[in-house]
Amino acid sequence: MTSTFAEQRERQRAHDDARAAHHDARDLSPRRDNATLRAIAEEASQRLADATTDEVLAWVAEEFGYRTAVACSMQDAVLPHVVARHLPWVDTLFLETGYHFAETSGTRDAVESAMELTIVDVMPRQTVAEQDAEHGPRLYERDPGLCCALRKVEPLTRTLAEYEVWITGVRRDEGPTRADTPLVTWDEKNHLVKINPLAGWTFDELLAYAGEHDVILNPLMADGYPSIGCAPCTRRVAPGEDPRAGRWAGFAKTECGLHT
């Protein structure tokens, strides 16, 4: 039975109120020092090397609670969905680069409206117009590394300073640079614990999970984009190509710098 607009609006209001109430009720202990967090990561890296996704995330929920951040590109919402089963309303970081496909921004809004997550928009220090004024227009065409550093890496590093652990959706099957991704590690660059709970998943397993649990997917995934970044730097991938072949095509660059 189709619900009325008033009923939909009331459900959305209740959803948003539940998010706000949970956020206000959080009791966060002070962030522990880097030496303590490093020791925790190194011990867990060995102990949980062969753990399941749920075993790793159950440990994260117990050890870190809501000092946890999930990184989500809004290619799909599988990762935050998996994490929210252990940490409902977990902070989910979205890098608002200013260059997203409309479909990616729409996916972000749909996820916020429908799922038990708290979206945190991570903003660069400069707008696109301000960056153009300082570095010239279309910096991504001339120096994509600098563009990623300004619009992704620095904003994320700044935001992660508030947390003890961040969770990513990096998978080993995404390409050679990610083939050895561990489940738990110490992130030396950002000085916190890094969790890759989907590291052992395949792309087909991710899609199967999304179908089974009715998880939101970016519609571009069905249009030849198995890896989705900023619109100017992402193209469709031909059948049989590396899933990340469409990222920064024509450059030697294969990573934005978040995971290197």
Sine and cosine of phi, psi and omega as CSV:
sin_phi,cos_phi,sin_psi,cos_psi,sin_omega,cos_omega
0.00,0.00,0.76,-0.64,-0.03,-1.00
-0.96,0.27,0.75,-0.66,0.00,-1.00
-0.99,0.12,0.41,-0.91,0.03,-1.00
-0.98,0.20,0.26,-0.97,0.04,-1.00
-0.87,0.49,-0.64,0.77,0.00,-1.00
-0.89,0.46,-0.63,0.77,0.02,-1.00
-0.92,0.38,-0.66,0.75,0.04,-1.00
-0.89,0.46,-0.67,0.74,0.00,-1.00
-0.90,0.43,-0.62,0.78,0.01,-1.00
-0.93,0.37,-0.64,0.77,0.05,-1.00
-0.89,0.45,-0.65,0.76,0.01,-1.00
-0.91,0.41,-0.63,0.77,0.02,-1.00
-0.90,0.45,-0.67,0.74,0.02,-1.00
-0.90,0.43,-0.64,0.77,0.04,-1.00
-0.88,0.48,-0.74,0.67,-0.02,-1.00
-0.92,0.39,-0.61,0.79,0.03,-1.00
-0.91,0.42,-0.62,0.78,0.03,-1.00
-0.90,0.43,-0.64,0.76,0.05,-1.00
-0.88,0.48,-0.74,0.67,-0.03,-1.00
-0.90,0.44,-0.65,0.76,-0.01,-1.00
-0.91,0.42,-0.65,0.76,0.02,-1.00
-0.91,0.42,-0.68,0.74,0.00,-1.00
-0.88,0.48,-0.68,0.74,-0.02,-1.00
-0.93,0.37,-0.44,0.90,-0.07,-1.00
-1.00,0.02,-0.11,0.99,-0.03,-1.00
-0.90,0.45,0.71,-0.70,0.05,-1.00
-0.92,-0.40,1.00,-0.08,-0.10,-1.00
-1.00,-0.09,0.82,-0.58,0.10,-0.99
-0.97,0.26,0.36,-0.93,0.02,-1.00
-0.86,0.51,0.52,-0.85,0.03,-1.00
-0.89,0.45,0.75,-0.66,0.01,-1.00
-0.97,0.23,0.34,-0.94,-0.07,-1.00
-0.96,0.29,0.30,-0.95,-0.10,-1.00
-0.88,0.47,-0.61,0.79,-0.01,-1.00
-0.89,0.46,-0.67,0.75,0.03,-1.00
-0.90,0.43,-0.70,0.71,-0.01,-1.00
-0.91,0.40,-0.63,0.78,0.03,-1.00
-0.88,0.47,-0.69,0.72,-0.01,-1.00
-0.89,0.45,-0.64,0.77,0.05,-1.00
-0.88,0.47,-0.71,0.71,-0.02,-1.00
-0.90,0.44,-0.69,0.72,-0.06,-1.00
-0.92,0.40,-0.64,0.77,0.04,-1.00
-0.92,0.40,-0.72,0.70,-0.04,-1.00
-0.93,0.37,-0.52,0.85,0.00,-1.00
-0.85,0.52,-0.63,0.78,0.04,-1.00
-0.98,0.22,-0.72,0.69,-0.10,-0.99
-0.93,0.37,-0.55,0.84,-0.09,-1.00
-0.96,-0.29,0.29,0.96,-0.09,-1.00
-0.84,0.54,-0.55,0.83,-0.03,-1.00
-0.92,-0.40,0.36,0.93,-0.05,-1.00
-0.97,0.25,0.31,-0.95,0.10,-1.00
-0.99,0.16,0.23,-0.97,0.04,-1.00
-0.84,0.54,-0.73,0.69,-0.03,-1.00
-0.92,0.40,-0.58,0.82,0.04,-1.00
-0.91,0.42,-0.68,0.74,0.02,-1.00
-0.90,0.44,-0.71,0.71,-0.06,-1.00
-0.95,0.30,-0.50,0.86,0.11,-0.99
-0.90,0.44,-0.65,0.76,0.07,-1.00
-0.90,0.43,-0.68,0.73,0.03,-1.00
-0.85,0.53,-0.73,0.69,-0.03,-1.00
-0.87,0.49,-0.65,0.76,-0.02,-1.00
-0.96,0.27,-0.67,0.75,-0.10,-0.99
-0.98,0.19,-0.62,0.79,-0.15,-0.99
-0.89,-0.46,-0.37,0.93,-0.03,-1.00
0.82,0.57,-0.73,-0.69,-0.07,-1.00
-1.00,-0.03,0.34,0.94,0.29,-0.96
-1.00,0.08,0.45,0.89,-0.08,-1.00
-0.93,-0.36,0.67,-0.74,0.11,-0.99
-0.83,-0.56,0.65,-0.76,0.09,-1.00
-0.96,-0.27,0.76,-0.65,0.08,-1.00
-1.00,-0.06,0.80,-0.60,-0.04,-1.00
-0.67,-0.74,0.85,-0.53,0.00,-1.00
-0.99,0.12,-0.12,0.99,-0.08,-1.00
0.91,0.42,0.47,0.88,0.26,-0.96
-0.95,0.32,-0.61,0.79,0.12,-0.99
-0.37,-0.93,0.18,-0.98,-0.03,-1.00
-0.93,-0.36,0.37,0.93,-0.02,-1.00
-0.90,0.44,-0.76,0.65,-0.03,-1.00
-0.84,0.54,-0.83,0.56,0.01,-1.00
-0.88,0.48,-0.52,0.86,0.05,-1.00
-0.90,0.44,-0.71,0.71,0.02,-1.00
-0.89,0.46,-0.69,0.72,-0.04,-1.00
-0.93,0.38,-0.65,0.76,-0.06,-1.00
-0.91,0.42,-0.30,0.95,0.10,-1.00
-0.92,0.40,-0.40,0.92,0.03,-1.00
-0.96,-0.27,-0.48,0.88,-0.02,-1.00
-0.71,-0.71,0.98,0.19,0.01,-1.00
-0.84,0.54,0.62,-0.78,0.01,-1.00
0.92,0.39,0.41,0.91,0.01,-1.00
-0.87,0.49,0.56,-0.83,0.06,-1.00
-0.90,0.44,0.80,-0.60,-0.04,-1.00
-0.84,-0.54,0.93,-0.38,-0.14,-0.99
-1.00,0.06,0.80,-0.61,0.04,-1.00
-0.87,-0.49,0.87,-0.49,-0.02,-1.00
-0.98,0.21,0.96,-0.27,-0.03,-1.00
-1.00,0.04,0.99,0.11,-0.12,-0.99
-0.97,0.25,-0.36,0.93,-0.09,-1.00
1.00,0.00,0.00,1.00,-0.05,-1.00
-0.83,-0.55,0.32,0.95,-0.09,-1.00
-0.96,0.28,0.48,-0.88,0.23,-0.97
-0.87,0.50,0.50,-0.87,0.09,-1.00
-0.86,0.51,-0.57,0.82,0.00,-1.00
-0.91,0.42,-0.56,0.83,0.01,-1.00
-0.94,0.34,-0.69,0.72,0.05,-1.00
-0.89,0.45,-0.62,0.78,0.05,-1.00
-0.91,0.41,-0.62,0.79,0.06,-1.00
-0.90,0.45,-0.67,0.74,0.04,-1.00
-0.84,0.55,-0.72,0.70,-0.03,-1.00
-0.92,0.39,-0.63,0.78,0.02,-1.00
-0.91,0.41,-0.65,0.76,0.02,-1.00
-0.89,0.45,-0.71,0.71,0.00,-1.00
-0.89,0.46,-0.59,0.81,-0.06,-1.00
-0.97,0.23,-0.45,0.89,-0.19,-0.98
-0.93,-0.36,-0.38,0.92,-0.17,-0.99
-0.92,-0.39,0.39,-0.92,-0.01,-1.00
-0.99,0.17,0.93,0.36,0.00,-1.00
-0.74,-0.67,0.35,-0.94,0.13,-0.99
-0.90,-0.43,0.97,-0.22,-0.03,-1.00
-0.96,0.27,0.78,-0.63,0.09,-1.00
-0.91,-0.42,0.94,-0.35,0.03,-1.00
-0.98,0.21,0.88,-0.48,-0.02,-1.00
-1.00,-0.09,0.90,-0.44,-0.16,-0.99
-0.95,-0.30,0.66,-0.75,0.14,-0.99
-0.91,0.41,0.31,-0.95,0.01,-1.00
-0.94,0.35,-0.45,0.89,-0.02,-1.00
-0.89,-0.45,0.56,-0.83,0.21,-0.98
-0.94,0.34,0.19,-0.98,0.06,-1.00
-0.86,0.51,-0.67,0.74,-0.01,-1.00
-0.89,0.45,-0.65,0.76,0.02,-1.00
-0.92,0.38,-0.63,0.78,0.05,-1.00
-0.91,0.42,-0.67,0.74,0.04,-1.00
-0.86,0.50,-0.63,0.78,-0.02,-1.00
-0.91,0.42,-0.57,0.82,-0.04,-1.00
-1.00,0.07,-0.64,0.77,-0.13,-0.99
-0.93,-0.38,-0.09,1.00,-0.09,-1.00
1.00,-0.06,0.44,-0.90,-0.03,-1.00
-0.93,0.37,0.40,-0.92,0.06,-1.00
0.80,0.59,0.76,0.65,0.05,-1.00
-0.83,0.56,-0.54,0.84,-0.02,-1.00
-0.88,0.48,-0.41,0.91,0.04,-1.00
-0.99,0.17,-0.48,0.88,-0.09,-1.00
-0.98,-0.18,-0.61,0.79,-0.03,-1.00
-0.54,-0.84,0.97,0.25,-0.04,-1.00
-0.88,0.48,-0.48,0.88,0.03,-1.00
-0.89,0.45,-0.69,0.72,0.03,-1.00
-0.92,0.39,-0.65,0.76,0.00,-1.00
-0.87,0.49,-0.71,0.70,0.04,-1.00
-0.90,0.45,-0.63,0.78,0.01,-1.00
-0.88,0.47,-0.66,0.75,-0.04,-1.00
-0.97,0.23,-0.59,0.81,-0.18,-0.98
-0.97,-0.25,-0.21,0.98,0.01,-1.00
-0.81,-0.58,-0.85,0.52,-0.19,-0.98
-0.92,0.39,-0.79,0.61,-0.03,-1.00
-0.89,0.46,-0.72,0.70,0.01,-1.00
-0.88,0.48,-0.64,0.77,0.00,-1.00
-0.93,0.37,-0.70,0.71,0.01,-1.00
-0.84,0.54,-0.69,0.72,0.02,-1.00
-0.88,0.48,-0.67,0.74,-0.05,-1.00
-0.96,0.28,-0.62,0.78,-0.05,-1.00
-0.92,0.40,-0.30,0.95,0.01,-1.00
-0.87,0.50,-0.31,0.95,-0.01,-1.00
-1.00,0.09,-0.18,0.98,-0.15,-0.99
-0.90,-0.44,0.18,-0.98,0.09,-1.00
-0.98,-0.20,-0.40,0.92,-0.08,-1.00
-0.53,-0.85,0.59,-0.81,0.16,-0.99
-0.80,-0.60,0.55,-0.84,-0.09,-1.00
-0.90,-0.43,0.77,-0.63,-0.03,-1.00
-0.87,-0.49,0.26,-0.97,0.03,-1.00
-0.98,-0.18,0.33,0.94,-0.01,-1.00
-0.87,0.49,0.72,-0.69,0.03,-1.00
-0.85,-0.53,0.54,-0.84,-0.03,-1.00
-0.93,0.38,-0.43,0.90,-0.06,-1.00
-0.99,0.13,0.04,1.00,-0.06,-1.00
-0.98,0.20,-0.26,0.97,0.02,-1.00
0.40,-0.92,0.17,-0.99,-0.06,-1.00
-0.85,0.53,-0.58,0.82,-0.05,-1.00
-0.94,0.34,-0.22,0.98,-0.04,-1.00
-0.89,-0.45,0.12,0.99,-0.13,-0.99
-0.90,0.44,-0.45,0.89,-0.05,-1.00
-0.96,-0.28,0.36,0.93,-0.05,-1.00
-0.87,0.50,0.83,-0.56,0.03,-1.00
-0.99,0.10,0.26,-0.97,0.07,-1.00
-0.96,0.28,-0.64,0.77,-0.03,-1.00
-0.73,-0.68,0.71,-0.71,0.03,-1.00
-0.43,-0.90,0.18,-0.98,0.12,-0.99
-0.99,-0.15,0.81,-0.58,0.00,-1.00
-1.00,0.00,0.99,-0.17,-0.08,-1.00
-0.92,0.39,-0.57,0.82,-0.04,-1.00
-0.93,0.37,-0.68,0.73,-0.06,-1.00
-0.99,-0.16,-0.11,0.99,0.07,-1.00
0.86,0.51,0.80,0.60,0.12,-0.99
-0.34,-0.94,0.14,-0.99,-0.01,-1.00
-0.97,0.23,0.63,-0.77,0.02,-1.00
-0.85,-0.52,0.76,-0.65,-0.04,-1.00
-0.88,-0.48,0.74,-0.67,0.04,-1.00
-0.84,-0.54,0.96,0.29,-0.18,-0.98
-0.93,0.36,-0.32,0.95,0.01,-1.00
-0.99,-0.17,0.24,0.97,-0.11,-0.99
-0.81,0.59,-0.64,0.77,-0.06,-1.00
-1.00,0.02,0.00,1.00,0.00,-1.00
-0.98,0.21,0.47,-0.88,0.17,-0.99
-0.99,-0.14,0.24,-0.97,0.05,-1.00
-0.87,0.50,-0.64,0.77,0.01,-1.00
-0.91,0.42,-0.61,0.79,0.03,-1.00
-0.91,0.40,-0.60,0.80,0.05,-1.00
-0.89,0.46,-0.72,0.70,0.00,-1.00
-0.91,0.41,-0.61,0.79,0.02,-1.00
-0.90,0.44,-0.66,0.75,0.04,-1.00
-0.89,0.46,-0.70,0.71,0.00,-1.00
-0.87,0.50,-0.66,0.75,0.01,-1.00
-0.92,0.38,-0.67,0.75,-0.03,-1.00
-0.91,0.42,-0.59,0.80,-0.10,-1.00
-0.96,-0.30,0.15,0.99,0.03,-1.00
0.82,0.57,0.74,0.67,-0.02,-1.00
-1.00,0.08,0.63,-0.78,-0.03,-1.00
-0.92,0.39,0.72,-0.69,0.08,-1.00
-0.86,-0.50,0.58,-0.82,0.13,-0.99
-0.91,0.42,0.80,-0.61,-0.04,-1.00
-0.87,0.50,-0.33,0.94,0.03,-1.00
-0.91,0.41,-0.38,0.93,0.01,-1.00
-0.89,0.46,-0.48,0.88,0.02,-1.00
-1.00,0.00,0.11,0.99,-0.05,-1.00
-0.84,-0.55,0.48,0.88,0.10,-0.99
1.00,-0.02,0.29,0.96,-0.01,-1.00
-0.87,-0.50,0.99,0.11,0.03,-1.00
-0.96,0.27,-0.28,0.96,0.06,-1.00
-0.70,-0.72,0.86,-0.51,-0.17,-0.98
-0.88,-0.48,0.84,-0.54,0.09,-1.00
-0.84,-0.55,-0.58,-0.82,0.04,-1.00
-0.94,0.35,0.57,-0.82,-0.10,-0.99
-0.84,0.54,-0.69,0.72,-0.04,-1.00
-0.92,0.38,-0.31,0.95,-0.12,-0.99
-0.91,-0.42,0.30,0.96,-0.05,-1.00
-0.73,-0.68,0.75,-0.66,0.07,-1.00
-0.81,-0.58,0.21,-0.98,0.09,-1.00
-0.90,0.44,0.43,-0.90,0.01,-1.00
-0.93,-0.36,0.73,-0.68,0.01,-1.00
-0.96,0.27,0.45,-0.89,0.04,-1.00
-0.81,0.58,0.74,-0.67,0.01,-1.00
1.00,0.01,-0.22,0.97,0.04,-1.00
-0.96,0.28,0.38,-0.92,0.16,-0.99
-0.82,0.58,0.71,-0.71,-0.04,-1.00
-0.82,0.57,-0.45,0.89,-0.03,-1.00
-0.99,-0.17,0.22,0.98,-0.01,-1.00
-0.91,0.41,-0.36,0.93,0.00,-1.00
-1.00,0.09,0.00,1.00,-0.01,-1.00
-1.00,-0.09,0.82,-0.57,0.01,-1.00
0.80,0.60,0.69,0.73,-0.01,-1.00
-0.84,0.54,0.71,-0.70,-0.02,-1.00
1.00,-0.08,-0.14,0.99,0.05,-1.00
-0.91,-0.42,0.38,-0.92,0.11,-0.99
-0.95,0.30,-0.25,0.97,-0.05,-1.00
-0.90,0.44,0.74,-0.67,0.05,-1.00
-0.81,-0.59,-0.19,0.98,0.01,-1.00
-0.71,-0.71,0.50,-0.86,0.00,-1.00
-0.98,0.18,-0.28,0.96,-0.01,-1.00
0.94,-0.35,-0.12,0.99,0.01,-1.00
-0.94,0.34,-0.52,0.86,-0.11,-0.99
-0.90,-0.44,0.35,0.94,0.02,-1.00
-0.79,-0.61,0.00,0.00,0.00,0.00
